Amino acid sequence: LLAFNAGIFITDHVHFQYNGFLLALLILSAHMINNGQHLFAALLFSVLLNMKHLFLALGPAYFVYLLRYHCIEPASRCWNPSHSALGFVARFCVLGL
């Protein structure tokens, strides 16, 4: 009887399509990071988190990556103390973290 219930079939089908769409957003965000478009990747990940909070477990990995490659000087790959704290805070705020 449950196999012929159209409501259950549609609900289940829509649920898995939604999860597939969210997985595509995650993959697109990872692709943007791979291409060096860190801010667009952060935007996509933020949209992903707003749509389903299950992906919050990936938040620390995105945070550490974006902190390292966007807030810390990309040329030296290490923190240069001669940079002003204001510049660091400004870059940090641009990410919306």
Z-matrix of the N, CA and C atoms (Angstrom, degrees):
N
C 1 1.448
C 2 1.532 1 110.86
N 3 1.354 2 117.04 1 -38.39
C 4 1.463 3 119.54 2 179.60
C 5 1.526 4 112.78 3 -69.81
N 6 1.335 5 116.26 4 -27.38
C 7 1.465 6 119.64 5 -178.94
C 8 1.527 7 111.67 6 -67.23
N 9 1.328 8 118.18 7 -25.66
C 10 1.454 9 121.14 8 -177.86
C 11 1.524 10 112.98 9 -100.72
N 12 1.322 11 117.25 10 9.09
C 13 1.461 12 120.78 11 179.78
C 14 1.530 13 108.35 12 -83.95
N 15 1.322 14 116.14 13 110.01
C 16 1.466 15 121.02 14 -176.22
C 17 1.526 16 111.90 15 -65.77
N 18 1.316 17 118.71 16 -32.46
C 19 1.465 18 121.70 17 179.95
C 20 1.513 19 112.07 18 -63.00
N 21 1.314 20 116.68 19 -44.10
C 22 1.468 21 120.31 20 178.88
C 23 1.524 22 110.32 21 -67.36
N 24 1.326 23 117.03 22 -40.61
C 25 1.464 24 120.68 23 179.43
C 26 1.525 25 111.05 24 -61.94
N 27 1.322 26 117.59 25 -46.10
C 28 1.464 27 121.63 26 -178.77
C 29 1.525 28 110.77 27 -66.93
N 30 1.325 29 116.91 28 -43.02
C 31 1.469 30 120.08 29 179.40
C 32 1.520 31 110.70 30 -61.27
N 33 1.325 32 116.54 31 -45.28
C 34 1.454 33 120.24 32 -179.26
C 35 1.526 34 110.53 33 -66.12
N 36 1.316 35 117.49 34 -40.96
C 37 1.464 36 121.58 35 -178.83
C 38 1.532 37 110.88 36 -65.68
N 39 1.310 38 117.85 37 -43.63
C 40 1.466 39 121.88 38 179.59
C 41 1.528 40 109.99 39 -65.00
N 42 1.325 41 116.07 40 -39.08
C 43 1.466 42 119.76 41 -179.85
C 44 1.526 43 110.83 42 -60.76
N 45 1.321 44 117.12 43 -45.78
C 46 1.464 45 119.33 44 -178.25
C 47 1.528 46 111.98 45 -72.77
N 48 1.317 47 118.37 46 -30.91
C 49 1.466 48 119.94 47 173.87
C 50 1.522 49 110.41 48 -64.82
N 51 1.325 50 117.14 49 -40.77
C 52 1.465 51 121.32 50 178.92
C 53 1.520 52 110.41 51 -63.23
N 54 1.327 53 117.51 52 -43.51
C 55 1.466 54 120.16 53 178.02
C 56 1.523 55 111.42 54 -65.47
N 57 1.325 56 117.52 55 -35.11
C 58 1.460 57 120.49 56 176.47
C 59 1.519 58 111.94 57 -65.72
N 60 1.327 59 116.34 58 -39.31
C 61 1.462 60 121.31 59 176.63
C 62 1.526 61 110.50 60 -63.05
N 63 1.331 62 116.92 61 -42.06
C 64 1.463 63 120.28 62 -179.92
C 65 1.526 64 111.26 63 -68.10
N 66 1.311 65 116.68 64 -36.94
C 67 1.459 66 119.94 65 176.28
C 68 1.530 67 110.28 66 -64.62
N 69 1.323 68 116.85 67 -36.56
C 70 1.469 69 120.28 68 176.32
C 71 1.523 70 110.76 69 -64.53
N 72 1.336 71 118.02 70 -38.20
C 73 1.468 72 120.32 71 175.87
C 74 1.525 73 111.25 72 -63.55
N 75 1.326 74 116.88 73 -39.78
C 76 1.464 75 120.53 74 178.05
C 77 1.525 76 110.72 75 -63.91
N 78 1.313 77 116.93 76 -44.12
C 79 1.465 78 120.74 77 179.55
C 80 1.530 79 110.59 78 -66.29
N 81 1.318 80 117.17 79 -39.06
C 82 1.466 81 120.36 80 177.25
C 83 1.526 82 110.87 81 -64.95
N 84 1.316 83 117.06 82 -38.64
C 85 1.462 84 120.80 83 177.27
C 86 1.528 85 110.92 84 -63.94
N 87 1.326 86 116.81 85 -43.32
C 88 1.467 87 120.31 86 177.18
C 89 1.526 88 111.12 87 -64.36
N 90 1.330 89 116.75 88 -36.55
C 91 1.469 90 120.89 89 177.53
C 92 1.536 91 110.64 90 -65.37
N 93 1.331 92 116.78 91 -40.09
C 94 1.470 93 120.11 92 178.69
C 95 1.531 94 110.51 93 -65.51
N 96 1.323 95 117.58 94 -36.86
C 97 1.465 96 119.90 95 175.79
C 98 1.526 97 109.58 96 -64.13
N 99 1.320 98 116.49 97 -41.72
C 100 1.460 99 120.59 98 179.55
C 101 1.521 100 111.48 99 -63.43
N 102 1.337 101 117.62 100 -31.13
C 103 1.464 102 121.88 101 177.58
C 104 1.517 103 113.11 102 -84.12
N 105 1.322 104 118.05 103 -4.75
C 106 1.458 105 121.31 104 179.01
C 107 1.515 106 114.29 105 88.92
N 108 1.307 107 118.62 106 8.82
C 109 1.462 108 122.30 107 179.01
C 110 1.529 109 108.68 108 -94.43
N 111 1.333 110 114.78 109 75.30
C 112 1.457 111 120.61 110 -171.48
C 113 1.524 112 113.58 111 -68.10
N 114 1.318 113 117.71 112 -39.37
C 115 1.460 114 119.28 113 -178.08
C 116 1.528 115 111.69 114 -69.01
N 117 1.329 116 117.55 115 -39.06
C 118 1.458 117 119.97 116 177.20
C 119 1.526 118 110.76 117 -66.82
N 120 1.341 119 116.14 118 -36.65
C 121 1.464 120 120.11 119 176.67
C 122 1.523 121 110.77 120 -64.69
N 123 1.331 122 117.10 121 -39.70
C 124 1.467 123 120.55 122 177.62
C 125 1.521 124 110.65 123 -65.81
N 126 1.327 125 116.96 124 -37.64
C 127 1.460 126 120.39 125 177.11
C 128 1.530 127 111.02 126 -64.15
N 129 1.318 128 116.83 127 -45.42
C 130 1.464 129 120.26 128 178.30
C 131 1.523 130 111.48 129 -62.33
N 132 1.315 131 116.63 130 -40.71
C 133 1.465 132 119.45 131 179.44
C 134 1.525 133 110.66 132 -67.38
N 135 1.319 134 117.70 133 -35.60
C 136 1.465 135 120.66 134 176.29
C 137 1.525 136 111.26 135 -64.40
N 138 1.319 137 116.36 136 -41.89
C 139 1.467 138 120.30 137 176.41
C 140 1.526 139 109.95 138 -63.03
N 141 1.310 140 115.74 139 -41.85
C 142 1.464 141 120.72 140 178.73
C 143 1.523 142 111.18 141 -60.46
N 144 1.330 143 116.82 142 -43.42
C 145 1.465 144 120.11 143 179.19
C 146 1.518 145 112.12 144 -66.14
N 147 1.323 146 116.86 145 -34.58
C 148 1.461 147 119.43 146 177.85
C 149 1.526 148 112.13 147 -69.62
N 150 1.322 149 117.18 148 -26.92
C 151 1.453 150 120.01 149 -179.37
C 152 1.523 151 112.78 150 -84.49
N 153 1.332 152 117.23 151 -34.27
C 154 1.463 153 120.37 152 179.12
C 155 1.521 154 108.61 153 -153.40
N 156 1.321 155 115.52 154 120.43
C 157 1.459 156 120.68 155 -174.49
C 158 1.513 157 113.37 156 -78.44
N 159 1.310 158 117.92 157 -3.09
C 160 1.454 159 121.45 158 177.83
C 161 1.532 160 111.14 159 -62.02
N 162 1.326 161 116.56 160 -29.56
C 163 1.461 162 120.94 161 -178.28
C 164 1.527 163 112.52 162 -79.38
N 165 1.309 164 117.04 163 4.94
C 166 1.462 165 120.89 164 177.48
C 167 1.525 166 111.73 165 -63.17
N 168 1.319 167 117.01 166 -24.11
C 169 1.468 168 120.79 167 178.00
C 170 1.527 169 111.49 168 -62.71
N 171 1.331 170 117.72 169 -24.70
C 172 1.468 171 121.09 170 177.60
C 173 1.520 172 112.61 171 -85.94
N 174 1.323 173 116.81 172 -7.31
C 175 1.458 174 121.84 173 -177.96
C 176 1.518 175 114.81 174 -55.78
N 177 1.344 176 118.97 175 -47.48
C 178 1.473 177 118.30 176 179.13
C 179 1.525 178 113.59 177 -60.18
N 180 1.326 179 117.36 178 -36.21
C 181 1.469 180 119.54 179 178.84
C 182 1.526 181 110.91 180 -66.31
N 183 1.329 182 117.57 181 -43.52
C 184 1.457 183 120.81 182 176.40
C 185 1.528 184 110.78 183 -63.86
N 186 1.326 185 116.53 184 -41.51
C 187 1.464 186 120.29 185 -179.40
C 188 1.524 187 111.26 186 -60.94
N 189 1.321 188 117.20 187 -48.55
C 190 1.470 189 120.32 188 -178.77
C 191 1.527 190 110.41 189 -64.51
N 192 1.335 191 116.69 190 -42.19
C 193 1.453 192 119.18 191 -179.89
C 194 1.528 193 111.41 192 -63.07
N 195 1.342 194 116.61 193 -48.05
C 196 1.459 195 119.76 194 -178.59
C 197 1.518 196 112.04 195 -68.55
N 198 1.315 197 117.44 196 -33.27
C 199 1.463 198 120.51 197 175.55
C 200 1.518 199 110.08 198 -63.21
N 201 1.318 200 115.88 199 -42.73
C 202 1.460 201 119.59 200 -177.09
C 203 1.529 202 112.33 201 -72.45
N 204 1.314 203 117.66 202 -43.48
C 205 1.454 204 120.29 203 -172.23
C 206 1.517 205 115.03 204 -98.68
N 207 1.319 206 118.19 205 -5.62
C 208 1.462 207 118.36 206 177.54
C 209 1.525 208 111.59 207 -119.75
N 210 1.300 209 118.04 208 -44.26
C 211 1.464 210 120.40 209 -176.73
C 212 1.520 211 112.17 210 -82.51
N 213 1.295 212 117.42 211 -35.47
C 214 1.461 213 121.25 212 177.85
C 215 1.519 214 107.19 213 -88.31
N 216 1.279 215 116.89 214 141.03
C 217 1.468 216 122.57 215 -173.49
C 218 1.533 217 111.46 216 -50.57
N 219 1.332 218 117.46 217 119.87
C 220 1.464 219 119.92 218 -177.46
C 221 1.531 220 114.14 219 -65.92
N 222 1.327 221 118.10 220 -29.92
C 223 1.465 222 119.60 221 -175.53
C 224 1.518 223 111.40 222 -70.26
N 225 1.318 224 117.51 223 -40.86
C 226 1.465 225 119.18 224 -175.59
C 227 1.517 226 112.76 225 -93.11
N 228 1.326 227 117.65 226 -18.17
C 229 1.457 228 123.68 227 -177.71
C 230 1.527 229 112.98 228 58.15
N 231 1.301 230 116.69 229 17.75
C 232 1.462 231 120.43 230 172.74
C 233 1.526 232 107.51 231 -147.41
N 234 1.287 233 117.64 232 159.10
C 235 1.461 234 122.05 233 -175.99
C 236 1.512 235 110.39 234 -73.00
N 237 1.305 236 116.21 235 127.79
C 238 1.453 237 122.93 236 178.82
C 239 1.526 238 107.76 237 -102.42
N 240 1.334 239 119.23 238 112.20
C 241 1.467 240 120.55 239 -175.97
C 242 1.518 241 114.09 240 -65.39
N 243 1.338 242 117.89 241 -13.52
C 244 1.465 243 119.00 242 179.92
C 245 1.522 244 111.81 243 -74.59
N 246 1.330 245 117.64 244 -14.77
C 247 1.468 246 120.46 245 177.99
C 248 1.522 247 108.55 246 -73.65
N 249 1.305 248 114.56 247 146.63
C 250 1.456 249 118.77 248 -178.58
C 251 1.523 250 110.46 249 -73.94
N 252 1.302 251 115.29 250 150.05
C 253 1.458 252 120.71 251 177.71
C 254 1.525 253 110.23 252 -67.07
N 255 1.318 254 116.45 253 -29.22
C 256 1.461 255 119.89 254 179.50
C 257 1.526 256 111.46 255 -63.95
N 258 1.314 257 117.18 256 -39.91
C 259 1.460 258 120.73 257 177.74
C 260 1.520 259 111.79 258 -64.59
N 261 1.314 260 116.14 259 -39.13
C 262 1.464 261 120.69 260 177.94
C 263 1.523 262 110.35 261 -64.68
N 264 1.323 263 116.79 262 -45.08
C 265 1.474 264 120.99 263 -179.65
C 266 1.525 265 109.78 264 -65.88
N 267 1.317 266 117.60 265 -38.05
C 268 1.465 267 120.24 266 178.33
C 269 1.516 268 111.62 267 -62.93
N 270 1.329 269 117.38 268 -45.52
C 271 1.455 270 120.36 269 177.67
C 272 1.514 271 111.27 270 -63.76
N 273 1.306 272 115.86 271 -37.60
C 274 1.464 273 121.12 272 179.23
C 275 1.533 274 110.13 273 -64.45
N 276 1.323 275 117.00 274 -39.54
C 277 1.480 276 121.51 275 -179.16
C 278 1.524 277 110.97 276 -71.88
N 279 1.331 278 118.07 277 -31.16
C 280 1.459 279 120.58 278 178.98
C 281 1.524 280 109.96 279 -62.25
N 282 1.320 281 117.26 280 -35.53
C 283 1.447 282 120.55 281 178.23
C 284 1.522 283 112.65 282 -70.54
N 285 1.311 284 116.76 283 -19.64
C 286 1.467 285 119.99 284 -179.94
C 287 1.505 286 112.16 285 79.03
N 288 1.321 287 116.04 286 23.38
C 289 1.470 288 118.73 287 -179.63
C 290 1.469 289 106.68 288 -94.35
